[in-house]
Structures are given as structure tokens and as C-alpha cells.
Amino acid sequence: MADSLPQPRLRYAAIAAVAAALLLTLQLKLVAALLAGLLVHELVHALAPRIAFGNMGGHRARFLSVGLIGALVIGALIALVVVGVALLRREGVSPAGLLARMADILDASRASLPAWISEQLPPDADSLQRMITGWMRMHAKELQDVGRDLGRGLAHVLLGMVIGAIVCVREARGERGATPLVRELETRIAALAHAFRSVVFAQVKISAINTVLTSIYIFAVLPIMGVQLPFRKTIIAVTFLAGLLPVLGNLVSNAVIVVVSLSHSFYVATISLVFLVAVHKLEYFLNARIVGAQIKAAAWELLVAMLVMEAAFGLPGLIAAPIFYAYLKSELKSLEWI
């Protein structure tokens, strides 16, 4: 019986159960659903104390308020995705458009590139298109799987958001675990939610700062130099979204900006690289000050966790690594093992 177990054993059992559930989430590729549910859960908890619907009091008021806020949060997140896709389409961001832009960049920048770089590139735009077409034919099965997995992932995200909202409604009704083991599980899940909030909300701040600096560079500094980069709105969107991934996300956005900068000249690409390296160094500082301060972890700890999780579980492991590591460290501290 759970009531007869000593408290330390209950805690160990609850921690083991949550750890097993997290590993199962990685194995079953449900990380997107888990993060979506945690995001809705934390947003509702952040908004609920600040919003009141009507003059009703007690559990009924909290129940209705949380239910409405949950619906609004889910609707706002879905609308944000739809609006973002619509804005990118207005700018002409399509596979064909990007391919044509890559060909233009290749032809325009070949003469200005150093010989050792130019020799590694396809000789002309037609060769580039043939290379990409051949690659797509060789990996047709994988591309079909990507499309199928994308649709499944979107369904998982939507279900995760709904589950997160339902959990908030249950909490608003004042329902609590009836047994000590269930209460321990609720405490562990609350620790996981806290780790999510600490990492993700801090990383949003970091990504926002990086995006503002990149926007100033693209929309202010480069135009003063007489440079107008193509796909500027897309670059800003990629910078913000990729920046949500600690450290490595900045490398992704950096590569996009440097390649697009080649459309003007190798000199502009070099300036962009220097600027982005400076921003990348700033991100290390911000990670140490913001994320590290939240979870009491150094940047090297996060990097090691991300490296191990990526090697074990691929991209989902890479994305989940900072959150899972923050949760693990919080549990080890609660046990006074570290």
C-alpha cells in the first residue's frame, strides 16, 4: 500500500516513474506534444491570476476563467502559426523561390569567393538544380516520411495543448491526489513544469534580444552601407525561432544570414559573419546569466546534456535536453545529492 511506504521510498518511486515517462516520451517521439502541453499549462497559469471573468467567486469562477483562458491561449498559438506562415508566403518564400535565390546567389558570388571555396561549389545554377533534384529522387521515401511525420507532429502538438488546458481546468477545480504516491507524482510533475518555465521563458528572452540585434543589423546597419538583403522578414523569423534552441539555434540562423549575405558580396558576408560571431558570444553570456541563473547550471553543462541527448535521441533529444537536465538537477538538489 502507498500509505505504508516510507516517504523517501515514495519520492524515489515518483522520480523513477517521471523519469521513465520522459524516456518513453523520447522513444515514442512525443516531445512536441509534451512541450506544447507544458507551454499551454504555464501560459494559463501566468495569465489566470491577471484576468477575471465576471464577479463569481470560489471554484466555479476559477473553473470558468481557466477554461476560457485555456481556449484563448490555444487559439492564439494556432493563429500565431497561421499568421506566420501567411507572412512568409507573402514574401514569396517557397521551395521554388528559395531554389531560384540559391542559384542567383551562387552565380553572383562565385567571382568574389576565394578559390578554395569556389572549387567546392557546383559550376553553375543548372548543376545545382540537378544536384538537388537527384538528391530528392534518392531520398523520395525519406521526404514522404517527413511529410507524414509533420502531419502527425502537428496532431500531437494540438492534442498536447488540449491536454495542458484540461490539466489546468482540473487544477482549478481543486482536485488533488488522494494517496501519498499520487501527491508525490504531482510534486514531481510540478518540478518538471518549473524546469520548463525556467528554461523556455528564459530562452525566449535570449532569442528576443538576438532577434532585435539582428533586426537592427539587417534593417538599419546594412541599409546605411547600401546593402538590402533579400528575404529579410524570413531571416528575422528564422532568427527568433532558431534562437529558441539554446546555443545551437544561433548557429542555424547565422548560417542562413551569411549565405543570404553572399547575394550581395563576399565582403558583406564576412561583415555579417563578424557581427554574428559577436552576437553568438553575447548569447553565451546571456545563457550563463539568464538560463544558467534559473537552473543553476553552467553553459558547458547544457552543451554536454544537449550533445548526449542528440546522440541518443536525435533532434527531439536536442530540443528537450535543457528542460530535462534542469528537471534532473532540481531533483538531485531536492535529494541533497549535489
N, C-alpha and C positions, 0 to 999 in steps of 0.2 A: 504494500500500500504506500502511496505517495506521502501520506501524513506521517508514516512511521519512519521514513528515511531521514537521516541527519541532514541539516541544512547544507553543509558543504557538498554532500553527495548529490543533493538536488541541483545545486548550482552547476556541478560538473556535468550532470546529465543534461541539463538545459543547454549548456555551452556546446556539448558534443552534438546535441540534436540540431542546433542552429548551424554549426559548422558543417554537418552532413548535408543539411538543406542547401547551404551555399554552394558546396561542391556539386550537388545534384543540379542546382541551377546552371552551373557552368557546363556540366556534362550534357544537359538537355537543351542547351542554347536558349535559356530563358532569362538571360541577363537583361535584355531590353525590357521585358515585362517587369522584372524586379525593380529596375531603376525608374521606370515610368510610374509604378505604384508608389514607390518611395517619394518621387517628386510630387505627385498629387497629394500624398499624405502630408508632406512637410509644407506645401503651399497652403493647404487648407488650414493647418494648424497655425501658420503665420498670419493668415487673413482673418480667421474666425474671431479672435479677440477684438479686432478692429472694426468689425462690421456687425450691426444688429438689425434684425428684421422684425419690425413691429414692437409691441410692448409686452409680449408674452414672456413669462418668466419660467424658471425651472428647466426640467429636462426637455419639455416639449419645444421650448424656444431654441435650445441648443441643437436639438434634433433637426428642426426645420432649417435653422441657419446653416448648419454644417452641410445638410443635403443640398441646399441651394448653392452654397459656395463651391461644393464639390462639382456640381454640374457646370457652374460658371468657369471653374478652373479647367475642366476637361474641354469645354467648348473653346476657351481662349487658346489653349495649347494647340488644338486642331486648327483653329482659324489662323494662328501664327504660322503653322506649317504651310497651309494653303496659300496665304498671302506671300510667304517667302518664295514658294515655287512660282507663283504668278509674276512676281517682280523679276525673277531670273529669266523667265520666258520672255518678258517684255524687252529685256536687254539682248535677246537673241542667243541665249545660252542653250545650245542644243548640241548633240554629238556631231552633226554635220558642221555646225558653225565653229565648234571648237577644233575640229579636224582642219577646216579651212584656215583658221587662225594659226594653228601649229605649222601648217605648210608655209603660210606667209612669213611667220617668224623665222622659220628655217631658211627660206630663200633670202630674206632681208639681212639676216645676221651672219650668214656664212662668211662673207668677206671680212667682217670685223672680228671674227673669232680667232683665237690663236690656232695655229696649225694642228697642234696636238688634240684640240677639241674638235675642230672641223673634220679631221680624218675619221673620227668615231661616229659621225652622223651620216644618215643616208644622203646620197649625192644630190637628190632633188625632191620636190614635193610629191611627184608621182611615185618615186621609190618609197617614200614614207607611207603613202596611202596603200601601196601594195603590201608593205610590211605589216601594217595594221590589219588590213583585210585578211592576209594569210594567218596572222595570229588569231583573229576572231574565228576563222574556219577551223583552226586546230583546236580551239578551246570552245567550240559551239556548245558542247554538253555542259561545260562549267558555266558558261554565260546563261544558259537556260536555268541551271540550278540557282544562279544568283537571282534571276528574276523571280523564281518560285520562292526562294528564301526571303526575298524582300517583301513579297506579299504576306508571307507567314509572319515575318517580323513585325509588320505594321499591325496585323491582327493581335499579336502578342502584346504590343505596346498599348493598344486600345483596351484590351482585357486587363492589363496591368493597371491602367489608370482607373478603370471602373472598380477593380478590387481595392485600390488605395482609397477611393472615395467611400466604398462600403465600410472599410475598416474605420474610417473617421466617423461615419454615422454610428457605427456600433459603439465607439468610444464616447460619442456624445450622449448616447442613451444610458451611459453609466454602467455598462455591463463589464464585469470583472471576472477573472478566473476564479473558479470555485475551489480549486485544490492548490496546494503549495507548488507543485510542479508546473501547473499552468501559469501561476503567478511568476515563477522564475523564468519561464519561457517569454512571458510578456516583458519582463525586465530586460532580457537579452535582446529581444526584438527592438525595444526602445533604445538600447545601446547601439544597435545597427542603424536605426533611423538617425540617431545623433551623429554617428560617424558619417553617414551620407550627407547630412546637413552641413557638417563641418567642412567636408572636402568639396562638395559640389558648389555650395554657395560661395565659398572662398575662391574656388576656381572660376566661377562666373565673374567675380570682381577682377581677377587677374586677366581673364580674357577680354573683359570690357576695357581695361586700361590698355592692353595691347592693341585692341581694335581702334581705340581713339588715337593712339600714337601712329598707327598705320594709316588711318584716315587723314591725319594731318600731313603725313609724308606724301600720300598719293594725291590728295585734293588741294594741298597748299604748297608744299615744298617743290614737288616736281613741276607743277604748272609755272612756278616762278622761274624755273630753269628752262621753260619752253617745252616740257615733256607732258604729253597727255597719254596715259596708258589706256589700252582697251580693257573692257570688262572690269571697270573699276568697282562697280557695285557687287559683282560676283566675288572679286578679291576680298572686299570687306566682309561679305557673308562667310566666305571660307575661313577668313582670319578669326572671326568670332567663334564659329562652330568648331574649327580645329583647335582653337585655344582652350576649349573646354576639356581637352585631353592634356593632362599635366606634362610639361616639358616637350614631349614628342609632338604634340599638336602644333607647337610653334614651328618645328622643322617642316611640317607639311605645308603650312601657309607660306613659310619662307621660300620653299621650292617653287610654289605657284607664282609668287611675286617676281622672283629672279627670272624665271622662264619668260613671263609676260614682258618683263623689262627688256629682254633681248629684242623685242619687236621694234624698239627704238634704236638701241645701240649696245655694244658690249660695255661701253663706258657707263651707261645708265644702269645696266645690270650689276656692274661692280659697285656702284654707289648704293644701289638697293641692298646688295649683299652686306656691305659695311653697316648700313643702317639697321638691317635686320639682326645682324650679329649683336649689335648694341642692345636692341630690344630683347634678344634672346638672353643676354647676360642679365638684363633687368628682370626677366621672368624668373631666373634662378633666385635672385634676391627676393622677389615677391613671394615665390614659393616658400622660401625659408621663413619669411616674415608672416605670411598670411596662413597658408596651408600648414606649414610646419608648426606655427604657433597654436593652431587649432588642435592638432592631433599630437603635438609634442614629438615631432619626427623631423629628422634632417633630410635634406634633398637626396642624399645618397641612399637613404633607407627607401624612399619612394621609388627611386630608379631601380634598385635591386628587386623590390617587390614587383614592379612592372615588368622587368626583364624575365623573372622566373614565371610569372603568370602568363606572359605572352608565349614563352616557350612551351608551357604546359597546355594552354587553352586557346592560343591564338588571339585574335583581336578582342573577343569578349573578355578574355582574361586581362588583357592590357587595359581595357576601359574600367573593369571592376577592381583592378589591383589597389588603387589608392584607398577606395572605400573599404574593401575587405581588410586591408592592412591596418587602417585606422581602427576598425572594429576589433581586430585581433589584439592590437596594442592596448586598447581600452580594457579589454577583458583581462589581459595579463596584468595590467596595473591594478584592476579591481581585486585580483587574487594576490596582489603584492608579490608577484614573481619577478617583476622588473621595477 
